[in-house]
Structures are given as C-alpha cells and as structure tokens.
Amino acid sequence: MNEMLLGLRRGDGYALSDIRDRVNALFSTDKHVTNRELKILLCAKYGDTLRFSVPIEANKSVMIYMAVSAEAMADTIRSTDPVKICAEILRDVLLQVDFGLNDEFCDASDLEASWKSTAIPEDVQKFFCVLFNVQNMDSPTEDDIDTHELEHDNQPKHRKMMSLFQILYFIVHNGRRRTPLHIMTGQAIHEICKSSTLIKSLNQFGLSVSYDEILRYHRDMASLTVERIKDNVPLPSHFDRHTYTMAAFDNFDHEEAEISADLREAVMH
C-alpha cells in the first residue's frame, strides 16, 4: 500500500480494483472493502487532488491518479517505455506459471494432462493476438488465409501459440522447469536417431530438454519397470503376453578390455 500511495504522489495511476485488493489483503476477516467504500475513503483523505478516469469498456476498472500539471503528465508519458513494461508484465506472468512436471514421471499421460490443463495466461494471450493480428486464439491470420494453410493443415492457431508460450516459459526459467513440448522434442529425437549432438544443440536454443535429462528419464523408466515387476520378466509395452516370443540375453560390456568399452552406453549381446 505504501508503494501505491507514493506512486500516486509521483503521478502514477492505478486501477481502483488493484488498490481494493491490496487493502483487502491486509484484513484477516471475511469483511471486504468495496470499490465504492474505497473511493469514498480516498476522497475523504486526498480531496480535490484525486482524479478518477472511467474507461469506456465495462469490464475494466476505474483508474485513479493524483491531479498533476500537464507538463508533469507529459514527462511521465515520455519517460514510459511501453515495450519494457510489456516485457516486464510477460516475464512476471511466465514466472508464475507451473506445468506441474518437475515432480512427475513425465510419461505420455503426464505430458498430455499437463498440456491440456495448463492454459495460456490472459496477458500472454493478448500479446499473441496483437502480435499475430488475430481477434482470439483460434482465429486464422491473414497469412493463413492467403497461403491456404487452413485447407492443408487445418491446425488451430492455438496450438502454435501454445508451443511458443512453452518456449518462452522454458527460456525465462533458464531450462530449469519442464514443459510438455521440450520433453516430447527431446524424446522424439532420441527415439528416432539418438543424436546427442542434435538434442544438445536444440537445448542450447531453448527448444528441448538437455541430453542428460533424456538419459535420466530412460534410467528412471527402466528402474520403475523393474521395481514394479520383481517376480516376472519386464516386457516392453508393444510385446503381446499371449504370443510366443523368443529372446536371448548375454553380458553387458563394461570392461575396458572389451571391444565396445569405448562406447558411452553398455552394449548387450
């Protein structure tokens, strides 16, 4: 509250609803101050020096600010960097998001649940809609219509914006927080070609989890499978238990004298 009061004296403006929420947070009782009560209280304290700006949109809050000279108001406007303010708002919003994957096993069910349950914050949605010149998240852009992308792809713009949202989130958290997109990207590359160089490169660009995390995931998967099936032979999910299957196992090479000792992973014969 003190910061807001100082800001008002400097000529800053605040939404009346924001001040109300700050005031109500100071009380532990169920009784809350309304916008009308707060407005009367502020007018009684600051009198004619207080000004209220009623927005045209009905869903927006009344703005409150101190009466300042035209020169002072012009200086405030000139010193305001809208791009910097936008970036600060987006950063604060992204830091508050949690995909809930850091303490999860991150199998297919976890990734799907996280993708569907984590909505793009409202401020980020507004930013994307302005950036891509669309009315809402599912509207096609002019480029989509001109290139007839919708006829061939028919993917909602929301999915592409969700991917961009996860990339921004991953970079803001310096790769310490998982997202479904980054885990799926690393896993898909590892399943196709197991290229550590490609995964590490994409990780440096903020497009995938690290290669070490992919290996750690596979070790955890193997350990969990063995722990759950202690009395039976663990089988891959694509094996049919009712179909006869022949398999042979031999030693895992870890000795330096073995031919495969220079490989990073153990080799099974």
C-alpha positions as CSV (number, residue, x, y, z in Angstrom):
1,M,0.0,0.0,0.0
2,N,2.8,2.4,0.8
3,E,4.3,1.9,-2.6
4,M,0.9,2.7,-4.2
5,L,0.5,5.9,-2.1
6,L,4.0,7.0,-3.1
7,G,3.2,6.2,-6.7
8,L,0.1,8.3,-6.6
9,R,2.1,11.3,-5.3
10,R,4.6,10.8,-8.1
11,G,1.8,11.0,-10.6
12,D,1.4,7.3,-11.3
13,G,-2.1,5.8,-12.0
14,Y,-3.6,2.6,-10.6
15,A,-6.7,0.6,-11.1
16,L,-9.1,1.1,-8.3
17,S,-9.7,-2.7,-8.2
18,D,-5.9,-3.2,-7.6
19,I,-5.9,-0.9,-4.6
20,R,-9.0,-2.6,-3.3
21,D,-7.3,-6.0,-3.5
22,R,-4.3,-4.7,-1.7
23,V,-6.4,-3.2,1.1
24,N,-8.5,-6.4,1.5
25,A,-5.3,-8.5,1.7
26,L,-4.5,-6.6,4.9
27,F,-7.6,-7.9,6.7
28,S,-7.9,-11.4,8.0
29,T,-11.7,-11.2,8.5
30,D,-14.4,-12.1,5.9
31,K,-15.4,-8.5,5.6
32,H,-14.0,-6.8,2.5
33,V,-13.9,-3.2,1.3
34,T,-15.8,-2.5,-1.9
35,N,-14.8,-0.1,-4.7
36,R,-17.4,2.4,-3.6
37,E,-16.2,2.4,0.0
38,L,-12.6,2.7,-1.0
39,K,-13.4,5.6,-3.3
40,I,-15.2,7.5,-0.5
41,L,-12.2,6.8,1.8
42,L,-9.6,8.1,-0.7
43,C,-11.7,11.2,-1.5
44,A,-12.0,12.0,2.2
45,K,-8.2,11.7,2.6
46,Y,-6.9,13.4,-0.5
47,G,-9.9,15.6,-1.5
48,D,-9.8,17.5,-4.8
49,T,-6.2,16.4,-5.6
50,L,-7.6,12.9,-6.6
51,R,-8.8,12.2,-10.1
52,F,-10.8,9.2,-11.4
53,S,-10.8,8.0,-15.0
54,V,-13.8,5.8,-16.1
55,P,-12.9,3.6,-19.0
56,I,-15.3,3.0,-21.9
57,E,-15.1,-0.8,-21.5
58,A,-17.4,-2.0,-18.8
59,N,-15.1,-4.9,-17.8
60,K,-12.2,-2.6,-16.9
61,S,-11.6,-0.9,-13.6
62,V,-11.7,2.8,-12.8
63,M,-8.2,4.4,-12.9
64,I,-7.2,6.6,-10.1
65,Y,-4.4,9.2,-10.0
66,M,-3.3,12.5,-8.4
67,A,-4.0,15.8,-10.1
68,V,-0.8,16.8,-11.8
69,S,0.2,19.6,-14.2
70,A,0.1,19.0,-18.0
71,E,3.9,19.3,-18.1
72,A,4.4,16.7,-15.4
73,M,2.0,14.3,-17.1
74,A,3.8,14.8,-20.4
75,D,7.1,14.0,-18.8
76,T,5.7,10.8,-17.3
77,I,4.3,9.7,-20.7
78,R,7.6,10.4,-22.5
79,S,9.6,8.5,-19.8
80,T,7.4,5.5,-20.1
81,D,8.7,2.7,-22.3
82,P,5.7,0.5,-23.4
83,V,7.9,-2.2,-24.8
84,K,9.8,-2.6,-21.5
85,I,6.6,-2.5,-19.5
86,C,5.1,-5.2,-21.7
87,A,8.2,-7.4,-21.3
88,E,8.1,-7.0,-17.5
89,I,4.5,-8.0,-17.4
90,L,5.0,-11.1,-19.6
91,R,8.1,-12.1,-17.5
92,D,6.1,-11.8,-14.2
93,V,3.3,-13.9,-15.7
94,L,5.6,-16.6,-17.1
95,L,7.4,-16.9,-13.7
96,Q,4.0,-17.7,-12.0
97,V,3.0,-20.5,-14.4
98,D,3.7,-24.1,-13.4
99,F,3.2,-27.0,-15.8
100,G,3.5,-29.4,-12.8
101,L,6.1,-31.7,-14.5
102,N,9.2,-31.2,-12.3
103,D,8.0,-33.7,-9.7
104,E,6.2,-36.1,-12.1
105,F,7.5,-39.1,-14.0
106,C,6.7,-37.3,-17.3
107,D,5.2,-40.3,-19.2
108,A,2.7,-39.8,-22.0
109,S,-0.2,-39.4,-19.6
110,D,1.6,-36.8,-17.5
111,L,2.6,-34.8,-20.7
112,E,-1.0,-34.9,-22.1
113,A,-2.5,-33.9,-18.8
114,S,-0.1,-31.0,-18.4
115,W,-0.6,-29.8,-22.0
116,K,-4.4,-29.8,-21.6
117,S,-4.6,-28.4,-18.0
118,T,-2.1,-25.5,-18.3
119,A,-3.9,-22.6,-20.0
120,I,-2.1,-19.7,-21.6
121,P,-2.4,-16.7,-19.2
122,E,-4.7,-13.9,-20.3
123,D,-1.9,-11.4,-20.6
124,V,0.1,-13.7,-22.8
125,Q,-3.0,-14.4,-24.9
126,K,-3.5,-10.7,-25.5
127,F,0.2,-10.3,-26.5
128,F,-0.1,-13.2,-29.0
129,C,-3.3,-11.9,-30.5
130,V,-1.8,-8.5,-31.1
131,L,1.5,-10.0,-32.4
132,F,-0.3,-12.3,-34.9
133,N,-3.1,-9.8,-35.7
134,V,-6.0,-12.1,-34.7
135,Q,-9.1,-11.4,-32.7
136,N,-8.7,-14.5,-30.5
137,M,-6.5,-17.6,-30.1
138,D,-8.4,-19.7,-32.6
139,S,-8.8,-17.1,-35.4
140,P,-6.7,-17.6,-38.6
141,T,-4.3,-14.9,-39.5
142,E,-4.2,-13.2,-42.9
143,D,-1.2,-15.2,-43.8
144,D,-3.1,-18.5,-43.2
145,I,-5.9,-17.3,-45.5
146,D,-3.6,-16.1,-48.2
147,T,-1.5,-19.2,-48.3
148,H,-4.5,-21.6,-48.0
149,E,-2.8,-23.1,-45.0
150,L,-6.1,-24.0,-43.4
151,E,-7.0,-26.2,-46.3
152,H,-3.9,-28.4,-45.9
153,D,-3.1,-28.2,-42.2
154,N,-6.3,-27.2,-40.5
155,Q,-4.5,-26.9,-37.2
156,P,-5.9,-24.2,-34.9
157,K,-3.6,-21.3,-34.2
158,H,-3.9,-22.0,-30.5
159,R,-1.6,-25.0,-30.8
160,K,1.1,-22.9,-32.4
161,M,0.7,-20.2,-29.8
162,M,0.8,-22.8,-27.1
163,S,4.2,-24.0,-28.4
164,L,5.5,-20.5,-28.5
165,F,4.2,-19.9,-24.9
166,Q,6.1,-23.0,-23.7
167,I,9.3,-21.9,-25.4
168,L,9.1,-18.5,-23.7
169,Y,8.4,-20.2,-20.4
170,F,11.4,-22.6,-20.8
171,I,13.8,-19.8,-21.6
172,V,12.6,-17.5,-18.9
173,H,13.2,-20.3,-16.3
174,N,16.7,-20.9,-17.9
175,G,15.6,-24.5,-18.7
176,R,15.1,-25.5,-15.1
177,R,11.3,-26.0,-15.5
178,R,10.0,-28.7,-17.8
179,T,7.3,-28.3,-20.4
180,P,5.5,-31.0,-22.4
181,L,6.9,-29.5,-25.7
182,H,10.5,-29.7,-24.6
183,I,10.3,-33.2,-23.2
184,M,8.5,-34.5,-26.3
185,T,11.0,-32.9,-28.6
186,G,14.0,-34.5,-26.8
187,Q,12.3,-37.8,-26.5
188,A,11.2,-37.9,-30.2
189,I,14.8,-37.1,-31.4
190,H,16.3,-39.7,-29.1
191,E,13.8,-42.4,-30.3
192,I,14.5,-41.6,-34.0
193,C,18.2,-41.2,-34.1
194,K,19.6,-40.9,-30.5
195,S,21.7,-38.0,-31.6
196,S,23.2,-36.3,-28.5
197,T,24.6,-33.5,-30.7
198,L,21.2,-32.6,-32.1
199,I,19.5,-32.7,-28.7
200,K,22.2,-30.6,-27.1
201,S,22.1,-28.1,-29.9
202,L,18.3,-27.7,-29.6
203,N,18.7,-27.4,-25.8
204,Q,21.1,-24.5,-26.3
205,F,18.5,-22.8,-28.5
206,G,15.8,-23.4,-25.8
207,L,13.9,-25.9,-27.8
208,S,14.5,-29.2,-25.9
209,V,15.4,-30.5,-22.5
210,S,19.1,-31.5,-22.0
211,Y,20.5,-34.8,-23.3
212,D,21.4,-35.7,-19.7
213,E,17.8,-35.3,-18.7
214,I,16.7,-37.6,-21.5
215,L,19.2,-40.3,-20.3
216,R,18.0,-39.8,-16.7
217,Y,14.4,-40.3,-17.8
218,H,15.2,-43.6,-19.5
219,R,17.1,-44.8,-16.4
220,D,14.2,-43.9,-14.2
221,M,11.8,-45.6,-16.6
222,A,13.9,-48.8,-16.5
223,S,14.2,-48.7,-12.7
224,L,10.5,-48.2,-12.3
225,T,9.7,-51.1,-14.6
226,V,12.0,-53.5,-12.8
227,E,10.7,-52.4,-9.4
228,R,7.0,-52.9,-10.4
229,I,7.6,-56.4,-11.9
230,K,10.0,-58.0,-9.4
231,D,8.8,-61.6,-9.8
232,N,8.4,-61.5,-13.6
233,V,10.5,-60.6,-16.6
234,P,9.7,-56.9,-17.6
235,L,8.4,-56.7,-21.2
236,P,8.2,-53.7,-23.5
237,S,4.6,-52.4,-23.9
238,H,4.4,-53.5,-27.6
239,F,5.0,-57.2,-26.7
240,D,2.0,-59.4,-26.6
241,R,1.9,-61.6,-23.5
242,H,-0.2,-64.1,-25.2
243,T,2.1,-64.5,-28.2
244,Y,5.2,-66.8,-28.1
245,T,8.4,-64.6,-28.1
246,M,12.0,-65.8,-28.2
247,A,14.8,-63.7,-26.7
248,A,18.4,-64.2,-25.7
249,F,20.4,-62.2,-23.2
250,D,24.1,-62.2,-22.6
251,N,26.6,-60.0,-20.7
252,F,26.7,-56.2,-20.7
253,D,30.2,-55.0,-21.7
254,H,31.7,-52.6,-19.1
255,E,35.3,-53.9,-19.0
256,E,37.9,-51.8,-20.6
257,A,39.4,-54.9,-22.4
258,E,36.1,-55.4,-24.3
259,I,35.8,-54.1,-27.9
260,S,32.8,-52.0,-27.0
261,A,34.5,-50.4,-24.0
262,D,34.9,-47.1,-25.7
263,L,31.1,-46.7,-26.1
264,R,29.3,-44.4,-23.6
265,E,26.5,-46.9,-23.0
266,A,26.7,-50.6,-22.2
267,V,26.3,-53.0,-25.1
268,M,24.2,-56.1,-24.7
269,H,24.9,-59.2,-26.8
